[in-house]
Amino acid sequence: MDHPKANSHPFCRSTRTQWTKVLMGRVNPSPSGWKRKSKGNQNMIENKRDLSISMARANVIVLFISLPIAMLQFIIFSMAHGMEGLGTTWNLMVLIAIVFLSVILHELIHGITWMIFGRKPFSAIKFGFQWKTITPYAHLKEPVEVNAYRIGGFMPGLVLGILPYVLSLLFGNGNLFWFGLVHTAAASGDWLILWLIRNVKRGMQVEDHPTNAGCYVIES
């Protein structure tokens, strides 16, 4: 769930405004209603708990998640169908087109799932393309119940990664194997976010983080 660059996030503006008032002597540095606590990566900003990590750190962790899984998938398939089963019938142009379209589909599945299970309008989902990382993204602009958020995070990896891989094992299809392997790895960032929010209780509202991997948990 990649997110757009947001250099002027409202939380940042609010924080800068408060500290400006503190420096001018207009408010106390720790008034009620303006709290910021830090414990590990769980920061409290007003009534929102930050369960996110930077994209740079997330990318490093994703490597440690995706590589062992890909190796395991490779070993299982090759044991079941032999090395000859790993061949593909797609030429280079077809492969490029499939990868490009499926990456877009990955983000569409995020958005559509949030709309269905979170009962959100299409306007609540922002689709875009981040040129810095050369990746499309889907960003949920409104708070949503955490289980709906989880389903939206899990679904692309299931539809594009796990299911094609299982089918490749059943039919010994190399095309499906490589497709499933690539998209299981591509969903590693989503698996990471699901791990970050593993302790959030059902019924809680979460807000997709605009720049990091993860979300805010809205505390009542």
HELIX and SHEET records of a PDB file:
HELIX    1   1 PRO A   10  LEU A   23  1                                  14    
HELIX    2   2 MET A   55  HIS A   81  1                                  27    
HELIX    3   3 MET A   83  LEU A   86  5                                   4    
HELIX    4   4 LEU A   92  PHE A  117  1                                  26    
HELIX    5   5 PHE A  122  ALA A  124  5                                   3    
HELIX    6   6 VAL A  146  PRO A  156  1                                  11    
HELIX    7   7 GLY A  157  ILE A  162  3                                   6    
HELIX    8   8 LEU A  163  PHE A  171  1                                   9    
HELIX    9   9 GLY A  174  ALA A  186  1                                  13    
HELIX   10  10 SER A  188  LEU A  196  1                                   9    
SHEET    1   A 6 ARG A  36  LYS A  39  0                                        
SHEET    2   A 6 GLN A  42  ILE A  45 -1                                        
SHEET    3   A 6 LYS A  48  ILE A  53 -1                                        
SHEET    4   A 6 ALA A 213  ILE A 218 -1                                        
SHEET    5   A 6 GLN A 205  ASP A 208 -1                                        
SHEET    6   A 6 VAL A 144  GLU A 145 -1                                        
SHEET    1   B 2 ILE A 125  GLN A 130  0                                        
SHEET    2   B 2 THR A 135  LEU A 140 -1                                        
END                                                                             
